[in-house]
Amino acid sequence: MTDWPRSLVRALLGRPNTILVLAALLTVIAAAVATRISFNNSIDIWFLEDDTEVRNYKHFHDRFGGDEMAIIGVFATDVFLPDCLAVIDRITQAAAAAPFAQKAISLTTKGQQIPSSLKRTILDSPLDRGTLVAADGTAAAVIVEMSKDGNTVEGKSAFVHALRVAGEVERRNTSCPNLRIHLSGTPVLDETVFRYSAQELSIIGPVTLALVLVGAFLLFRSLSATLIPAGVVLASTVWTFGLMAATHTEMTLLSSALAPLIMAVGVADSIHILAEYHRRLASGTSKTQAVHEAVAHLMLPCVLTSVTTIVGLLSLLVSPLAPVREFAVFAAAGAFFAFLLSMIVVPAALLRVRPPRQKWLQRRHTSIFARLLAALGRPRRSAQVFTIAFSTVLVMGALWSVRTLEIGVSPLSWFPAGDVFRTDTEEIDSALGGSTSLEFLIQSPRGGLKDPTVLRRLDDFERWLEKNDAISKVISVVDVLKESNRKSGAPEGMLPDTREAVEHFYRLLESQDDFDRLIQDDYSIGRISARVRLTEAAGMVDELYKIEERLATTVNDDRLNVQMTGYVKLMGQMEGYLIESQIKSFAIAFVVISIVMMVLLRSWRFGILAMIPNFTPIVIGAGVMSVAGIGLTPGTVMIAAIALGLVVDDSVHFLVGLQRNLRSRSGDHAPGMGEPLRATLLETGPPIIATSLLLASAFLVLMLGHLGPTVHFGIITAVVILVAMVADLVLLPAVILLFKPRL
């Protein structure tokens, strides 16, 4: 044992009571600060401030008040019946009065007409048919535009709550035959994600902590050994969320995974220290000496594991997605807090509690479990070859299946089948043409949008857009002019053919309240809104490059420039960022961790060996994702880099232990390798199995969540950790014994 760990431990543990009191005080302060943390899931927060697409999106918002809308779908036998129109009117008025509602549009805002006349007027209008009312008259929409001032968690929650109340009040109405009310739209999506995330956080954190308590008790059968790791993971988590609140960082969809991740990381070092402490007590060492020697013995591997974990997490900083970067920073901070507390608080607590009885300690080291680990250290050559060959086949098969890995940027796919929001959205999309939009900013010289040739070019582009199955309706000033022209006696779908006629209709339309929502700045700036079905938004994303190409080749010139933006456009940008994040973060994590391992283990052979049992489970995890139909989402895109940083920890403990056992013996090759290997498996195997099972269990707790990205992140990370455990205990010894590297 080198002198520096022993000296450091002696200095750190000179005042155990002071350490425990200080840690408790900091935890209480952090918990108080953490109560101020807020939540945000707006689409624009996923991008960095200097992102061009976000700047375009915000510029569009500033001009036209945004593209976020909620749709209340009213379904009945015939929505034009007087009692049903009364329901729609009451909902419209309540929606218009909702907090942050900018405007509410429905059948009943089209003027005071008798039902039969209104039905004819609406169904004859190409602007309203399929948008405000289904073509068969069995569904109507109340479209509620949300003001940009409501683009906060509190604002959207208040806005959506008011709309839900408006629907619930009328849902009990029996005078409108077969009345059903559904609610969808991007504000509803964000509010639902926030609500589910808050529920998940309130459940997943306590369940993970309970799991740590149960796991530690089953492993050590001691109350003190149970509470010490639990205290470390709880304090690490509280410190991390306190840091988030203190730096005014908002929680996002990904934050639900932060607590189990920190708890899983935090428990690992504690388990290793407790296992080593018990091993030394079993050999007859005194309590104080056992604590000092255990921490000094594990100082180097724990430093290495913390460095590799933090490197894996910080590799996510290359992601262009802002919440992924924030997750990386605070997860890395949590990993550091967990290391610090494990190295200081755990030994300080052990010095203040009674050690376990010798009889129990001796029984642990003569168990069937210990004999099984010893057997893994002396496999036959045929078993070694089979292990390596089987692992190679699994990796090749996983790599082959990864080719079909899909990207799941559509938020609707994050919700399970049968979820209320998903069902409501599917109903509204099917009958009323979509609950989100693809927006276009039109720019032309002053008065350019009075030019019939420019208007015809825009009309051609709109009709081309409507050929896309995901787009139900395209609306712009072009369509308003065509409708005005129709009401003046022209055939449906015909634009005014002269500049004078266009100017005449503009003068009639200028008095309307929402005219500036379509055209501005002396007829040089305009807007095209394409209603998109959220159920088909993912397919729409794949078509965006065709739209860009169409704009560049047939629409835009020196007299006209149309720029695409809006919610769906940002979804498309996110798809590209997800692919970029996956490739860059894993590549950086793999290279940097490999180099760190080679340098800190002072052996390039050890560095390479450490990566073999860790690359294998990452690839197998990606293969499982592909086979299970789990796509790349904001949650799963982080798995490779994070899991690599986690699973390499067990390899580090194993190889550092093997290095020490080899140095204590004269032989460097097999057969001299066999005994050190068996000793290393007996020493490091139990805590490797214990920490791996606890880590996997902690991530499986995320299955209690409701949102797909969180659930899938937990499942696949748990699979990777369990495969890595087997690789460390079976594949790594087989590689070492078969190839006999000079270590």
Number of C-alpha atoms within 10 A of each C-alpha: 9 8 8 11 18 18 12 14 20 15 10 16 20 11 11 19 15 12 18 17 12 12 16 15 12 14 19 15 13 23 20 13 18 19 11 14 17 16 18 23 23 19 16 21 15 21 22 17 12 8 13 11 19 22 16 16 23 18 15 21 16 11 16 19 17 21 21 22 23 26 31 28 27 26 25 19 16 19 27 24 18 15 16 24 20 17 22 26 18 17 25 27 18 17 30 22 16 22 20 21 25 18 18 22 19 23 23 19 13 12 8 10 11 10 15 11 11 17 17 10 14 19 18 13 14 16 18 18 20 23 23 24 27 21 17 13 21 17 26 31 28 27 24 25 23 28 22 19 13 19 20 18 19 13 20 28 20 17 26 27 16 19 25 18 15 20 25 14 12 19 16 11 15 11 13 23 15 13 21 17 21 22 26 28 27 23 27 24 22 23 24 19 22 22 14 17 24 18 14 21 19 12 16 24 23 14 17 27 21 14 17 26 20 16 19 27 16 12 17 19 14 14 12 19 24 20 16 23 29 25 21 25 31 24 25 30 30 25 25 28 27 23 20 22 21 14 10 12 17 17 23 22 22 20 24 25 26 21 27 28 23 27 29 27 29 31 27 27 30 29 26 24 26 23 21 22 25 26 19 19 23 21 12 10 15 12 20 16 13 23 27 21 22 24 26 22 19 20 19 17 23 23 19 22 26 25 21 27 27 24 23 29 32 25 26 28 20 19 24 19 22 17 25 26 20 21 22 25 20 23 27 23 22 29 28 22 24 31 25 18 25 28 23 18 28 25 26 23 20 20 19 14 12 11 18 17 11 13 9 13 18 15 10 17 17 10 10 10 13 16 12 13 21 20 12 18 23 18 15 13 12 9 14 22 15 14 18 18 12 12 18 13 11 17 21 15 14 23 16 12 18 19 11 14 18 14 19 21 23 21 21 23 19 19 18 14 11 9 12 15 21 21 18 20 25 21 21 29 25 14 22 25 24 29 24 28 28 22 25 21 23 22 21 19 15 13 14 18 28 19 16 19 14 16 22 16 15 23 22 12 17 20 12 13 18 15 11 13 12 24 22 21 25 24 17 21 21 28 20 19 21 23 20 21 21 17 12 10 8 14 12 15 15 17 23 22 14 13 13 13 15 22 16 12 17 18 9 10 16 12 10 8 8 11 14 19 15 20 22 18 12 12 19 17 23 23 24 24 20 23 23 25 26 29 23 17 27 22 15 23 20 12 14 17 12 10 15 14 11 15 17 14 10 12 18 18 12 7 13 19 17 22 17 21 23 27 21 24 21 20 21 21 16 22 21 13 17 24 15 16 24 20 15 17 24 26 15 18 25 23 12 16 26 20 15 18 26 18 13 15 20 12 14 17 14 23 22 14 23 25 21 18 27 28 20 21 29 27 21 25 25 27 26 19 23 21 15 10 13 21 23 25 25 25 22 27 26 27 25 29 27 27 26 28 26 29 29 29 26 28 29 26 23 24 23 20 21 22 17 13 18 21 12 10 12 9 14 17 16 17 11 14 24 19 18 24 26 20 18 24 25 21 22 23 24 20 23 24 17 20 25 25 17 26 27 20 22 29 28 23 21 29 18 14 22 18 24 23 26 26 22 25 25 27 20 26 29 25 20 27 29 20 20 29 26 16 23 27 22 20 23 24 25 25 18 19 21 17 11 15 15 12 18
